[in-house]
C-alpha cells in the first residue's frame, strides 16, 4: 500500500508545505530505477572523457588535414574553446537548472552536445571548428550541473558517495573509448586522412543519440518540485517509484521518516544565491574551491601534456600514444570504483584527505625518479596508473563535495560556480604552465611543475581535513538546510 498523499505532503498557510518525500527517497533500497538513473544520466562523464581524449588524439590529424591545415597554436585554441564553452555552459545552464528544473535542462544540454559534436565532424575551417568545439563544451558543462544535481537528489543517502564517485569515474571509460577509437579510425589504411578525425568526433554523437531516449524514463527531481510548489507531482513521482520497488519484491526499508517544512518559491534571487555560497557557507565554499582548483590543475596539467612527455622524453611515436593512454585510463576508472564505498563507510573528510595527500606525495616521488632518469616508459606509465588510481577518486570527491554541501535551491548553480572557478584557476593555467616547462626539454623543470601540482593537492587535503563536511549517510537536507526551510518559530 502506498502512503496517502495527505501523509506525504500537507499544505500549510502562506505557501508552506510539510513533507516526508526526501526521507522516503533516502530509505529506498538500491534497485533497477537507480541503475537506470546511473546509465541515462551518468553518460555525461563518459562523453567528456571521450571529447578530451579525442582532442589530443586527433591533433596531428588536424594538422595534416587537407581541409584544415591546423598549426600547433590552432590546436591549442581548439582546446581553449572547449574549456571556455564548458565554463560558460556550466554557469548559464546551472542557473537555468535551478530555475527551470533538472529534467528540462538535461534534455537541452545533451541535445546541444549531440548537435555540436556532430557538427564538429563537418568543420570546414578554423572558425567553424572553434565554434563547434565551444558549443560542445557548453553542452558538457551544462550537463554537469543538471546531471550531478539530479543524481544526488535521487540516490539514497547511504550510498550517495559511492554512486557519485563511480559515475564520475566513467570519464575514463570515455577516455579509453576515445583512445581505442583514435587508434582505429586514424589509421590511414582504413580511412583517408581527412575522414578519420571526422569519424572520431561522430563517436560521441552516436553515443548521445543512443542514450537520449533513455532519459525520457527519468522523472523530474521531487526535491526540486517541492520547493517550486509542485507538491502533488512530487508525491506522484515518489509513490510511483515506491510502487515499482514493491512490485519487484523490494519494499522501502523500515526506517523512521523525517518531515520537512518548506516555503515554496518560483526561483531563488541571485543575491540570495551568492550570500548563501560565500557568506553563510563560506567555509564550505573554501573547501569546494580548494578541492576543485587543485584537482583541475593536477589533472589538466598532466593529462593534457601526457603525450608531450611520452614523445619528448621517452621518444614514443605519436601514433602509439593511445596504447599508453589505455592503462592510464584503467587506473583512473578503477580508483573511484574501488575506493568509492569507503567514502560512505570511513567518511568523507578522512577519505578526501587520504586520496588528495597520497596523490601529491606519490607524484612527488615519481617526479623525483623522472628527474633523475630512473624510469622507463613502462615504469613511468605504471607510476601514473598508481598515482591516478588515488587522484581519480580525489577528483571525483571534489564534485561530490560541491554538489552535496549546499542547499537544494542552489545545488546546480553551486556545482557550476565551483566547476567554473576550479577549471579557470587550475584547468586553464595548468596545461599552459606545463607546456612551457616541457618546452625547456629539462627534466628538472618538469619536476618543478610536478611539485607545484603536489603542493596544491596536499594543501587541499589539509583544508578538507579541517573544514570538510561529514556528509556520509546523511540526507541532503541534513547536510545543508534548504533556503526555503521553515523554522518552528515561523
C-alpha positions in Angstrom: 0.0 0.0 0.0 1.3 3.5 -0.8 1.1 6.2 1.8 -1.8 8.6 1.3 -0.9 12.0 -0.3 -2.1 13.8 2.9 0.6 11.9 4.8 3.3 12.7 2.3 2.6 16.4 1.8 0.5 18.7 3.9 -0.4 22.2 2.8 0.3 24.9 5.4 -0.5 28.7 5.3 1.5 31.1 3.3 2.7 28.6 0.6 4.3 26.4 3.3 4.2 22.6 2.9 5.2 19.8 5.3 6.6 16.7 3.6 8.4 13.5 4.2 9.2 12.8 0.5 13.0 13.4 0.7 13.2 10.9 3.6 11.2 8.4 1.6 13.6 8.6 -1.3 16.5 8.0 1.1 15.0 4.8 2.6 14.6 3.1 -0.8 16.8 0.1 -1.5 19.1 0.2 -4.5 17.2 -1.1 -7.5 16.7 -1.0 -11.2 15.4 2.5 -11.0 18.7 3.8 -9.6 20.6 1.8 -12.2 18.6 3.5 -14.9 19.5 6.9 -13.5 23.2 6.0 -13.4 23.2 4.8 -17.1 20.9 7.5 -18.5 22.5 10.4 -16.7 26.0 9.2 -15.9 26.8 9.1 -19.7 27.9 12.7 -19.3 31.2 11.9 -17.7 31.9 9.3 -20.3 31.3 11.8 -23.1 33.6 14.4 -21.5 36.3 11.8 -21.2 35.8 10.9 -24.9 35.9 14.5 -26.0 39.0 15.4 -24.0 40.9 12.3 -25.2 39.9 12.8 -28.8 41.1 16.4 -28.7 44.7 15.2 -28.1 44.5 12.1 -30.2 43.4 13.9 -33.4 45.8 16.8 -33.0 48.3 15.5 -35.6 45.5 14.6 -38.0 44.1 18.1 -37.8 47.5 19.5 -38.7 47.8 17.2 -41.8 44.2 17.6 -42.8 44.0 18.9 -46.4 40.9 20.9 -45.4 42.0 22.5 -42.1 45.9 22.6 -42.1 45.9 23.5 -38.3 49.1 24.8 -36.6 50.0 23.9 -33.0 48.5 27.2 -32.0 45.3 26.4 -33.7 45.1 23.0 -31.9 45.7 24.9 -28.6 42.9 27.4 -29.5 40.5 24.5 -30.0 41.3 23.1 -26.6 40.8 26.6 -25.0 37.5 26.9 -26.9 36.2 23.7 -25.5 37.2 24.6 -21.9 35.7 28.1 -22.3 32.5 26.6 -23.5 32.4 24.2 -20.6 32.9 27.0 -18.1 30.3 29.3 -19.6 27.9 26.5 -20.3 28.1 25.3 -16.7 27.3 28.8 -15.3 24.5 29.6 -17.7 22.8 26.2 -17.7 23.5 25.8 -13.9 21.4 28.9 -13.2 18.7 27.6 -15.6 18.7 24.2 -13.9 17.8 25.6 -10.5 15.2 27.9 -12.1 13.5 25.7 -14.7 14.1 22.2 -13.4 16.6 19.3 -13.8 14.7 17.4 -16.4 14.2 20.1 -18.9 17.9 21.0 -18.8 19.4 17.5 -19.1 17.5 17.1 -22.4 18.6 20.5 -23.6 22.2 20.1 -22.7 22.6 16.6 -24.2 20.9 17.7 -27.4 23.3 20.7 -27.6 26.2 18.3 -27.1 25.0 15.9 -29.7 24.4 18.6 -32.4 27.7 20.4 -31.7 30.0 17.3 -31.7 28.3 16.1 -34.9 28.8 19.5 -36.4 32.5 19.4 -35.4 32.9 16.4 -37.7 31.7 18.7 -40.6 34.0 21.6 -39.8 35.4 23.3 -42.9 37.9 25.9 -41.4 39.3 27.1 -38.1 36.4 29.4 -37.2 33.8 26.7 -37.7 35.9 24.2 -35.7 36.4 26.6 -32.8 32.6 27.5 -32.7 31.5 23.9 -32.7 34.1 22.9 -30.0 32.9 25.8 -27.9 29.3 24.6 -28.2 30.3 21.0 -27.5 32.0 22.2 -24.3 28.9 24.3 -23.4 26.7 21.2 -23.7 29.1 19.2 -21.5 29.4 22.0 -18.9 25.6 22.3 -18.7 25.3 18.5 -18.4 27.5 18.5 -15.3 25.2 20.8 -13.4 21.9 19.3 -14.4 23.1 15.7 -14.1 25.0 15.9 -10.8 22.2 17.6 -9.1 19.6 15.1 -10.4 21.7 12.1 -9.4 22.3 13.5 -5.9 18.6 14.1 -5.3 17.5 10.6 -6.3 20.3 8.5 -4.7 19.7 7.1 -1.2 21.9 8.8 1.3 23.7 5.7 2.5 25.3 5.1 -1.0 25.5 8.6 -2.3 29.2 8.8 -2.1 30.0 5.5 -3.9 27.4 6.2 -6.6 28.7 9.7 -7.3 32.3 8.6 -7.4 31.6 5.6 -9.6 29.7 7.7 -12.1 32.5 10.3 -12.2 35.0 7.5 -12.8 33.3 6.7 -16.1 35.0 9.7 -17.5 37.9 7.3 -18.0 35.7 4.8 -19.8 35.1 7.6 -22.3 38.9 8.3 -22.4 39.5 4.6 -23.2 36.9 4.6 -25.9 38.5 7.8 -27.4 42.0 6.3 -27.2 40.9 3.0 -28.8 38.7 4.7 -31.4 41.5 7.0 -32.4 43.9 4.1 -32.9 41.4 2.5 -35.4 39.9 5.5 -37.1 43.1 7.5 -37.6 44.7 4.5 -39.3 45.4 5.9 -42.9 45.0 2.3 -44.2 41.3 2.3 -43.0 40.1 5.8 -43.7 41.5 8.8 -45.7 43.4 11.4 -43.7 40.6 13.9 -43.8 37.9 11.4 -42.9 39.5 9.7 -39.9 39.3 12.7 -37.5 35.8 13.4 -38.6 34.7 9.9 -37.8 36.3 10.2 -34.3 34.0 13.1 -33.4 31.0 11.2 -34.6 31.6 8.6 -31.8 30.2 11.0 -29.2 27.2 11.9 -31.3 26.3 8.2 -31.8 26.6 7.5 -28.0 24.5 10.6 -27.2 21.9 9.6 -29.7 21.6 6.2 -28.2 21.2 7.5 -24.7 18.8 10.3 -25.4 15.6 8.1 -25.4 16.6 6.6 -22.1 16.2 10.0 -20.4 12.5 10.0 -21.2 12.1 7.5 -18.4 13.8 9.8 -15.8 11.3 11.9 -13.9 11.8 15.4 -12.5 13.5 15.6 -9.1 10.8 15.5 -6.4 13.0 17.7 -4.2 13.1 20.4 -6.9 9.3 20.1 -7.4 8.6 20.5 -3.7 10.4 23.9 -3.5 8.6 25.1 -6.6 5.1 24.5 -5.4 4.5 21.2 -7.3 3.9 19.0 -4.3 1.2 16.9 -5.9 3.5 16.0 -8.9 6.4 15.3 -6.5 4.2 13.0 -4.4 3.0 11.1 -7.5 6.6 10.5 -8.7 7.7 9.2 -5.3 4.7 6.9 -4.9 5.2 5.5 -8.4 8.9 4.8 -7.6 7.9 3.1 -4.3 5.3 1.0 -6.2 7.9 -0.1 -8.7 10.1 -1.4 -5.9 7.2 -3.2 -4.2 6.3 -4.9 -7.4 9.9 -6.1 -7.7 9.7 -7.5 -4.2 11.9 -4.8 -2.7 9.7 -2.6 -0.5 11.2 0.6 1.2 13.3 0.0 4.2 11.7 0.2 7.6 13.3 3.4 8.7 11.8 6.4 10.5 10.7 9.2 8.2 11.7 12.8 8.8 9.3 15.6 7.9 10.3 19.0 6.5 8.5 22.3 6.4 9.3 24.2 3.2 8.1 27.5 1.8 7.5 27.2 -2.0 9.1 29.7 -4.4 9.3 30.0 -8.2 13.0 31.0 -8.1 15.9 32.0 -5.8 17.3 35.5 -6.4 21.0 35.6 -7.4 21.7 37.8 -4.4 20.5 35.1 -2.1 22.4 32.5 -4.0 25.8 34.2 -3.6 25.0 35.2 0.0 24.4 31.5 0.8 27.5 30.4 -1.1 30.1 32.9 0.1 28.7 34.2 3.4 26.5 31.6 5.1 28.6 28.7 3.8 31.9 30.4 3.2 34.0 27.6 4.8 32.3 25.1 2.6 33.0 27.4 -0.4 36.7 27.5 0.6 36.8 23.7 0.7 35.0 23.3 -2.6 37.2 25.9 -4.3 40.4 24.3 -2.9 39.4 20.8 -4.0 38.2 21.8 -7.4 41.2 24.0 -8.2 43.8 21.5 -7.0 42.4 18.6 -8.9 41.8 20.7 -12.1 45.4 21.8 -12.1 46.7 18.3 -11.2 44.7 16.6 -13.9 44.8 19.1 -16.7 48.4 19.9 -16.3 49.5 16.2 -16.5 46.8 14.7 -18.8 46.9 17.5 -21.4 50.7 17.2 -21.5 50.8 13.4 -21.2 51.6 12.8 -24.9 54.3 15.5 -24.8 56.2 13.8 -22.0 56.0 10.5 -23.8 57.1 11.8 -27.1 59.8 14.3 -25.9 61.4 12.4 -23.1 60.6 8.8 -23.9 60.5 9.1 -27.7 57.2 7.3 -28.1 55.8 7.7 -31.7 52.8 9.9 -31.9 50.5 7.3 -33.3 51.3 4.9 -30.4 50.2 7.3 -27.6 46.8 5.6 -27.4 48.4 2.4 -26.2 49.8 4.3 -23.2 46.5 6.1 -22.6 44.6 2.9 -22.1 46.3 1.7 -18.9 46.3 5.2 -17.6 42.5 5.3 -18.2 42.1 2.0 -16.5 43.8 3.1 -13.3 41.7 6.3 -13.3 38.5 4.3 -13.7 39.3 1.7 -11.0 40.1 4.3 -8.4 36.6 5.8 -7.8 35.0 2.4 -8.4 37.0 0.5 -5.7 37.5 3.3 -3.2 34.1 4.9 -3.5 32.4 2.8 -0.8 35.0 3.9 1.7 33.7 7.5 1.3 30.4 6.2 2.7 31.9 3.8 5.3 35.0 5.6 6.6 33.8 9.0 5.9 34.2 12.0 3.5 36.8 14.0 5.3 39.1 11.1 6.1 39.0 9.7 2.5 39.3 13.1 0.8 42.3 13.9 2.9 43.8 10.5 2.2 43.3 10.5 -1.5 44.4 14.1 -2.1 47.5 13.7 0.1 48.5 10.4 -1.4 48.2 11.8 -4.9 50.5 14.7 -4.0 53.1 12.5 -2.2 53.2 9.9 -5.0 53.6 12.5 -7.7 56.5 14.0 -5.9 58.2 10.6 -5.6 57.6 9.7 -9.2 58.7 13.2 -10.3 62.0 12.7 -8.4 62.5 9.4 -10.2 61.6 11.1 -13.5 64.1 13.9 -12.9 66.9 11.5 -12.3 66.0 9.5 -15.4 65.3 6.4 -13.3 62.1 5.5 -15.1 61.4 3.7 -18.4 58.3 4.5 -20.4 56.8 1.3 -18.9 57.6 2.2 -15.3 56.5 5.8 -15.9 53.1 4.6 -17.1 52.8 2.3 -14.1 53.7 5.1 -11.8 51.0 7.3 -13.4 48.5 4.5 -13.1 49.1 4.2 -9.3 49.1 7.9 -8.8 45.8 8.5 -10.6 44.2 5.5 -9.0 44.0 7.7 -6.0 43.9 11.1 -7.8 40.8 10.0 -9.8 38.9 9.2 -6.5 40.1 12.5 -5.1 38.9 14.5 -8.2 35.6 12.7 -8.1 35.2 13.5 -4.5 35.6 17.2 -5.3 32.4 17.1 -7.4 30.7 15.1 -4.7 31.6 17.7 -2.1 30.3 20.8 -4.0 27.1 19.0 -5.1 26.1 17.9 -1.6 27.4 20.7 0.6 25.0 23.4 -0.4 21.2 23.9 -0.1 18.8 22.3 -2.6 17.7 25.6 -4.2 21.2 26.4 -5.4 22.7 23.0 -5.9 23.1 23.1 -9.7 24.5 26.7 -9.6 26.9 25.8 -6.8 28.2 22.9 -9.0 28.6 25.3 -11.9 30.3 28.1 -9.9 33.0 25.8 -8.4 33.4 23.9 -11.6 33.9 27.2 -13.5 36.3 28.7 -10.9 38.2 25.5 -10.5 38.6 25.0 -14.2 39.6 28.6 -14.8 42.1 28.7 -12.0 43.6 25.2 -12.4 42.5 23.8 -15.7 43.4 26.7 -18.0 46.7 27.7 -16.3 47.9 24.1 -15.8 48.4 22.9 -19.4 50.0 26.2 -20.5 52.3 26.2 -17.5 53.4 22.6 -18.1 53.7 23.1 -21.8 56.3 25.8 -21.2 58.2 23.5 -18.8 58.3 20.7 -21.3 59.5 23.0 -24.0 62.6 23.6 -21.9 63.4 19.8 -22.5 64.8 19.8 -19.0 63.6 17.1 -16.6 64.3 19.3 -13.6 61.9 22.0 -15.0 59.1 19.4 -15.4 59.8 18.1 -11.9 59.2 21.7 -10.6 55.8 21.6 -12.2 55.0 18.3 -10.6 56.0 19.8 -7.2 53.5 22.6 -7.7 50.7 20.2 -8.5 51.6 18.1 -5.5 51.6 21.1 -3.2 48.2 22.1 -4.4 46.8 18.6 -3.7 48.4 18.4 -0.3 47.2 21.9 0.6 43.6 21.0 -0.5 43.8 17.8 1.7 44.6 19.9 4.7 41.8 22.3 4.0 39.3 19.4 3.7 40.5 17.8 6.8 40.0 21.0 8.8 36.8 22.4 7.3 35.3 19.5 5.3 31.7 18.3 5.9 30.9 14.9 7.4 28.1 14.2 4.8 28.3 10.4 4.7 25.0 8.6 5.1 23.1 11.9 5.8 20.2 13.2 3.8 20.9 16.2 1.7 18.6 18.3 3.8 20.6 17.4 6.9 23.9 18.2 5.2 22.6 21.6 4.1 19.3 23.1 5.3 17.2 24.2 2.3 16.9 28.0 1.9 13.2 27.5 1.8 13.1 25.6 5.2 10.6 27.0 7.7 11.6 27.1 11.4 9.3 26.2 14.2 9.0 29.8 15.1 7.6 30.8 11.7 
